[in-house]
Amino acid sequence: MTRRVPLLLTASAAFAIAALGLAAPAIAQDHAMHDMPGMATPAKPEAKPAKKKKPAPVTAHEGHGAAPADPHAGHDMSAMPAPAAPADPHAGHDMGAAPATAPQGDGHAGHDMGAMPATQADPHAGHGAAPAPAATANLPQIGTNLPAGNAPAPPLPGDHYADRVYSPEEMAHARHQMMQEEGAQTLSLIMFNLAEYQARKGADGYRWDGEGWFGGDINRFVVKSEGAGAFREGVEEAEVQALYSRAIGPYFNFQAGVRQDFRPGPARTYATIGFEGLAPYWFDVGGALFLSTKGDLLARLEGYYDQRLTQRLVLQPWVELDFAAQDVPENRIGAGLSTAELGLRLRYEITRQFAPYIGVAYDASVGQTARYARADGESATTTNFVAGMRIWF
């Protein structure tokens, strides 16, 4: 019994040592790298470890591509392959030339924005969006953005723009040729403003007033004629004028020539100077001075106005006044205002060139002329109902 006990103890010890030797590689596998050179063994935790502060949340892109926290941080990983970092949509991008927006906690915190120009906080900045209202306030004031004002209009240019491109001499010749073709043609017109039958007290009569011209816009030869008569008694008064007409403005012509009277009394020839044209508010006016070969000086003013009632119906008032500087007994003309004629005619324009009319005319002799008329057994005033036509071609 004494010898068998030590032998049993010796076998048991050998078995225990063998079991420990088999378990040693498995235990060493868990911390095989802990005792590697250059690495410090982590300190043993205390019985009551101090409460750690909660770390700030790490954004997806903090550190611009840094890997998330590793339970082996601080370990020497030189001998182990590094784990792959999570995919980052902005990793490796060169952001130096891209426009940056102000940080708004949009997941880009920590990026190096030092080389990027700062703009207003706008989630769409740099993507072609419209400028903010504050930016439009600084736009230049041009075109329709100009403020309202009362400045005068700029002056009209005094030169021809084409002269800046082409030779001024060639352009002057071209403009002259254009005026010859467009505004310097030779034209003509014949118009009877009055051609009427007059129903008078006693013998009925007739009346005419017309003119014709031949020439251009500037220079014309003009023939005028007017007169009146009674049926079965012949012409009571008649005259013809031959005139040179020169345009002195857009609306008026200067005229000079001769006038020949056939009735009443002995024939007279007059040197004539006058004007005719279109006055403001569309009044057709004319006037003339007549100097006879006997030294008699006469004058005349006349005018009419076309009041358009419809496109075809026109009301025309008419006035003609004759003056004399002295008495002319042989022609039964007294000094001063000698005669006056007032008329009102309503015409219907079948065409512009042909328009029949009806109306009333009042003739009056004044002053010494009226006394001459009464001495000859004639009335100083007459009222005539008229019907006629206005023709031009």
Stockholm file with secondary structure:
# STOCKHOLM 1.0

chainA/1-393         MTRRVPLLLTASAAFAIAALGLAAPAIAQDHAMHDMPGMATPAKPEAKPAKKKKPAPVTAHEGHGAAPADPHAGHDMSAMPAPAAPADPHAGHDMGAAPATAPQGDGHAGHDMGAMPATQADPHAGHGAAPAPAATANLPQIGTNLPAGNAPAPPLPGDHYADRVYSPEEMAHARHQMMQEEGAQTLSLIMFNLAEYQARKGADGYRWDGEGWFGGDINRFVVKSEGAGAFREGVEEAEVQALYSRAIGPYFNFQAGVRQDFRPGPARTYATIGFEGLAPYWFDVGGALFLSTKGDLLARLEGYYDQRLTQRLVLQPWVELDFAAQDVPENRIGAGLSTAELGLRLRYEITRQFAPYIGVAYDASVGQTARYARADGESATTTNFVAGMRIWF
#=GR chainA/1-393 SS CTTHHHHHHHHHHHHHHHHHHHHHHHHHHHTTTTTSTTCCCCCCCCSSCCCCCCCCCCCTTTTTTCCCCCTTTTSCCTTSCCCCCCCCTTTTCCCSSSCCCCCCSSSCTTCCCTTSCCCCSCTTTTTTCCCCHHHHTTSCCCGGGSCCCCCCCCCCCCSCGGGGTSCHHHHHHHHHHHHHHHTCCCEEEEEEEEEEEEECSSSCEEEEEEEEEEECSSEEEEEEEEEEEETTTEEEEEEEEEEEEEECSSSEEEEEEEEEEEESSSCEEEEEEEEEEEETTTEEEEEEEEEETTSCEEEEEEEEECEESSSSEEEEEEEEEEEESSCBGGGTBCSEEEEEEEEEEEEECSSSSEEEEEEEEEEEECTHHHHHHHHTTCCSEEEEEEEEEEEEC
#=GC SS_cons         CTTHHHHHHHHHHHHHHHHHHHHHHHHHHHTTTTTSTTCCCCCCCCSSCCCCCCCCCCCTTTTTTCCCCCTTTTSCCTTSCCCCCCCCTTTTCCCSSSCCCCCCSSSCTTCCCTTSCCCCSCTTTTTTCCCCHHHHTTSCCCGGGSCCCCCCCCCCCCSCGGGGTSCHHHHHHHHHHHHHHHTCCCEEEEEEEEEEEEECSSSCEEEEEEEEEEECSSEEEEEEEEEEEETTTEEEEEEEEEEEEEECSSSEEEEEEEEEEEESSSCEEEEEEEEEEEETTTEEEEEEEEEETTSCEEEEEEEEECEESSSSEEEEEEEEEEEESSCBGGGTBCSEEEEEEEEEEEEECSSSSEEEEEEEEEEEECTHHHHHHHHTTCCSEEEEEEEEEEEEC
//
